[in-house]
């Protein structure tokens, strides 16, 4: 094409001024693509409607404070509101999401941005809604599967049928790991429309930081780190439950948990009940651009998830030279594919996590080797694959 490819990124998983860490992995992939100067984009990132911004409503109020339109890192982002209905929200969400976004998409077109491709992220409800929009506006569509949209949501029969419809409607489906595209292939989606485009890691942002432990005033050693939203799926409770066994061998060990969420009070009670409050700290949420210090300060990163598509925290930690202990689930074996980077545990329980930590501490990985392993996961390959795919779809649909 003589002009840059024009994409419309559509997803509820996108950061905003109100929630700067929400869906940052989607924004990161887009920013890497835009660095090529071969793509122009607009973003439509719907958020649930909520009537009050009063702080007593917590996360709901934070969502309500999302601006209707904003510029983030030079990218124009629109945030239409969509209703989430109690009890029936899961089955109605795709249609309500599409209806709420329709006016914004039309606004983008009316402003002169005649996009070539809709680039949707997360299959449900986002991808299903995007398929409706693509049909209405007669535009090519790609949908990226990112994890629980394929590993968890299809446990519900009706959403599964909607996802299957969207996958068959899309011109291309992208998985951040092979495990996700394998599911789509098993559903009958042609292999010619399936693409694996893994997440990369920003090797400049995530690099070893000297004296990180002293700068963060972290006491104790070895330092263990668990990062992610405080939800059951991330397995922070298993990292905590593994601590007594670790402390039996390393009495000065310390566990840091970075993140915030609904499980915080339950995790605090667990720490108190185990009598290890002096060895475990719930740090809270940390901005992504400050995480290199925390990764660098740790001896081991723990990821005890039950479901992951492509866990960015693993690559971020390894890019800082920190080896990992993770559960062998979904795309994680594709991320931790070398013993040099850490190890995978077969069972998702506290004893297995503790055994993995102790094994890694007894056989430490060379941090320079861990960093070199992570350097094989830059963004270049995924960026070029996106350019080729979007360019092909744009040329087929003039």
VENMORA-V596365 format. One record per backbone hydrogen bond with DSSP energy under -0.5 kcal/mol. NH is the residue of the N-H (numbers start at 0). CO is the residue of the C=O. If there is no record, write none. Layout:
# VENMORA-V596365
nh=(NH;NH)
co=(CO;CO)
This chain:
# VENMORA-V596365
nh=(4;6;6;7;8;8;9;10;13;15;21;23;25;26;27;28;29;30;31;32;33;34;35;36;39;41;42;43;44;44;45;46;48;56;57;59;61;62;63;64;65;69;71;71;74;76;76;77;78;81;84;87;88;90;91;92;95;96;97;98;99;100;101;102;104;105;106;107;108;109;110;111;112;113;114;115;116;117;118;118;119;119;120;121;126;127;128;129;130;131;132;133;134;135;136;137;138;139;141;142;143;144;144;149;150;151;152;154;155;159;160;161;162;163;164;165;166;167;168;169;170;171;172;173;174;175;179;180;181;182;183;184;185;186;187;188;192;193;194;196;196;200;202;205;206;209;211;214;215;216;217;218;220;223;223;224;225;226;227;229;230;233;234;234;235;237;238;239;240;241;242;242;245;246;247;248;248;249;252;253;254;255;256;257;257;258;258;262;263;266;267;268;269;270;271;272;273;274;274;275;278;279;280;282;282;283;289;290;292;293;294;295;296;297;297;298;299;300;301;302;303;305;306;308;309;311;313;314;315;316;317;318;319;319;320;321;322;322;323;324;325;326;327;328;330;331;332;333;334;334;335;336;340;341;341;342;344;348;352;353;354;355;356;357;358;359;360;361;362;363;369;370;371;372;373;374;375;376;377;382;383;384;385;386;387;388;389;390;391;392;393;394;395;396)
co=(37;4;39;116;6;41;118;43;11;18;18;20;22;22;23;24;25;26;27;28;29;30;32;33;4;6;75;8;42;77;43;79;81;53;54;56;57;58;59;60;62;76;69;74;71;69;74;42;67;46;82;85;84;87;87;88;91;92;93;94;95;96;97;98;100;101;102;103;104;105;106;108;107;111;112;5;5;139;7;116;117;141;9;143;121;122;124;125;126;127;128;129;130;131;132;133;133;115;117;171;119;142;173;146;146;147;147;151;152;155;156;157;158;159;160;161;162;163;164;165;140;140;192;142;194;144;176;176;177;178;179;180;181;182;184;183;189;190;172;174;194;376;200;201;204;207;208;210;211;213;212;216;251;221;253;299;255;301;257;259;228;230;230;231;230;234;234;235;236;237;238;239;241;242;243;244;245;245;249;221;278;223;280;225;255;256;283;229;260;262;263;264;265;266;267;268;269;270;271;270;275;275;254;256;280;256;286;287;289;289;290;291;292;293;294;222;222;322;224;324;233;232;232;145;145;309;310;310;311;312;313;314;315;316;317;316;298;320;340;300;342;302;344;326;307;328;329;330;330;331;331;334;337;337;338;323;325;346;348;349;350;351;352;353;354;355;356;357;358;360;365;366;367;368;369;370;372;373;374;378;379;380;381;382;383;384;385;386;387;388;389;390;391;392)
